[in-house]
């Protein structure tokens, strides 16, 4: 996340900007990310243009089912619209298929290995590829009182490499440098941990562990 190009130019601009980067001559893979609500609002026209122009591009659509940006309003892809039985959920995958996308994957971002495998496959695709990252918004999950096992750092195993932090930019992580109070560098996972488990996947030292029985 710290090495991403944050382009907050306009709502839904990521797909169009990504095409511009490719046309400007960037040889590296270009990945555009866009939320589900923004995709419905402003992401479809640039997607169609990318297909028409055959731009080699990977698009990650972050489908959490809500418009989290402005207060968790419903969007056309929201499931269970507060008891509105006559509402029909619009499927992002079907929209992409209708726009001519031939390479589409649905992944669960919490299944780390499969997610990485899917992204690498999409990057290697010669045309426009779409990955729908489907997982309920973490805040909405908390509101439904669904809990996942939190993680902790085993300080004895932690090398202080900060790969977990640089890979995820997780707000629950705190880096402690070596100083007068700390004899070694180490990471800490605070009580803000949601329990997604992605940090455990990034740690080659095996220092990140599941909290069991409060320990």
C-alpha positions, 0 to 999 in steps of 0.5 A: 500500500505504501508504494501504490500510486494514490490518484484521487483525481475524480471518483472512478478515475482509476480505470481511466488513469490506468489506461493512460499509464499504459498508453504513456509507455509504462512497461510494468503491470498496471493495476487499477483498484475501484470500490463496488459503489464507485464502479456502479457510479463511474467505473463502467464507461472506462471499463468499456473503453479498456475492452474496446482499446484492448489495453493490457490492464488488471482491475481489482473491484473491491466488492464489500457490498456497501458504500462505505466511503460516505456512510454505508449507504446501499448500492445496487450490489448490496444484499438484503436491502433492509427488507426491500423484497422487490429490489434486485441485486445487480451482479458486478460479474454479469456487468463485466461479462456484458462489457466484453471481459473474458478473464474474470475471477472472484476471490476472497481477499482473506484467502491469501495464497489463492488471492495472490495466485489469482492476481498473478494470473490476472497480471499475466493475461494479455488483455483486460482482466477483472478480479472481484474481491468479494468480502463483507465490509469489516465494519459491517461484520463488526456491527453484526457481532461476527468475530474472527480470532485476533493475532498477536506478535511473539516478540521473541520470534519477531525480527523487526523486519516490518514486512507485515506493516509494509505489505498491509499498512494495517492500522492495528500494527505498531512498530517499536524501535530499539531504544532505552526501553526496548532491547530489540526492535519488534512489531505489536498488534494492538486490540484494533486487530479485526482478525483477518489473518493477512499479517500471519501470511506475510510473516516468514519468521512465524512470529504472528500467532493466533490469540487463544483463550485471551493469551 
